[in-house]
Amino acid sequence: QVQLVESGGGLVQSGGSLRLSCAASGSIFSINVMGWYRQAPGKARELVADITSGGSTNYADSVKGRFTISRDNAKNPVYLQMNSLKPEDTAVYYCAAKLGPTYVYWGQGTQVTVSS
């Protein structure tokens, strides 16, 4: 079992920055990819960024050049630095852990609201 706890969400003005953190506990040795997803009201959950155990990163086109995913050591904690935030970035952001090909574990989510 893996437990994921997000923190760092909040209200920010357009153009501002926030940093989300995800702390993992439990059987973290089994995780091969950590990701950040988001879900806006009335929309499907979408992948924002992910980072592999080897450090390779991947970003959604909508956040490239503005968001950065990183981690302190091999797997934990994982951060999402969000700069130049836009109102369309408003969503609940979820941390997720992938075992093999599937995201199996999810955090409870943290709200990010960007005002115009």
C-alpha positions in Angstrom: 0.0 0.0 0.0 1.1 3.6 -0.7 -0.4 6.7 0.9 -0.1 10.0 -0.9 -0.7 13.4 0.7 -0.8 16.6 -1.3 -0.3 20.1 0.0 0.3 23.6 -1.3 -2.9 24.5 -3.1 -4.7 27.8 -2.7 -5.9 31.0 -4.3 -3.6 33.0 -6.5 -3.9 35.8 -9.0 -3.3 35.3 -12.7 0.4 35.3 -13.4 1.3 34.1 -9.9 3.0 31.0 -8.7 2.3 28.0 -6.4 4.2 24.9 -5.5 2.4 21.7 -4.8 4.0 18.9 -2.7 3.2 15.2 -2.6 4.5 13.1 0.3 4.4 9.3 -0.3 4.6 6.7 2.5 4.3 3.0 2.6 5.6 0.7 -0.1 7.2 3.5 -2.2 9.9 1.1 -3.5 7.2 -0.3 -5.9 6.5 3.0 -7.5 8.0 3.6 -11.0 6.3 6.9 -12.0 4.8 9.7 -10.0 2.4 12.0 -11.6 0.2 15.1 -11.1 -3.3 15.1 -12.5 -5.9 17.8 -12.4 -9.7 17.9 -12.8 -11.6 21.1 -13.5 -15.4 21.3 -12.9 -17.3 19.5 -15.7 -14.1 18.2 -17.3 -12.3 14.9 -17.3 -9.2 14.3 -15.2 -6.1 15.1 -17.2 -2.4 14.4 -16.8 -0.4 17.5 -16.0 3.1 16.1 -15.6 4.9 13.0 -14.5 8.4 11.9 -13.5 9.9 8.4 -13.7 12.2 6.8 -11.2 15.0 7.6 -13.6 14.1 11.3 -13.6 12.6 11.6 -17.0 9.7 14.1 -17.2 6.7 14.6 -19.3 4.3 17.5 -19.5 0.9 18.3 -21.0 1.2 20.8 -23.8 -0.9 23.3 -21.9 1.7 23.6 -19.1 5.0 23.2 -20.9 7.4 26.1 -20.0 5.3 27.1 -17.0 5.2 24.0 -14.7 8.1 21.9 -13.4 7.8 18.5 -11.8 10.7 17.5 -9.5 11.7 15.5 -6.5 14.1 15.7 -3.6 15.5 12.2 -3.8 14.7 8.9 -5.6 11.0 9.1 -5.3 9.8 11.3 -2.4 8.6 14.0 -2.1 7.5 15.1 -5.5 6.8 18.8 -6.3 4.9 20.7 -8.9 6.2 24.2 -9.4 3.5 26.2 -11.2 4.4 29.6 -12.6 2.6 32.1 -14.8 -0.7 30.6 -13.6 -3.8 31.2 -15.7 -7.5 31.1 -14.7 -7.8 27.9 -16.9 -5.3 26.2 -14.5 -8.1 26.3 -11.8 -8.8 22.7 -10.8 -8.3 20.1 -8.1 -4.8 18.7 -8.4 -4.1 15.1 -7.6 -0.9 13.3 -6.9 -0.7 9.7 -8.3 1.6 6.8 -8.1 2.1 4.3 -10.9 2.9 0.7 -10.4 3.7 -1.0 -13.7 1.5 0.4 -16.4 -1.3 1.8 -14.2 -1.8 4.7 -11.8 -2.9 2.7 -8.7 -2.7 5.1 -5.8 -4.2 8.6 -5.6 -4.0 11.5 -3.1 -7.1 13.3 -1.8 -6.5 16.3 -4.0 -5.7 19.9 -3.4 -7.7 22.9 -4.8 -5.9 25.4 -7.0 -7.9 28.5 -7.9 -6.5 31.2 -10.2 -8.3 34.5 -10.3 -8.3 36.8 -13.3 
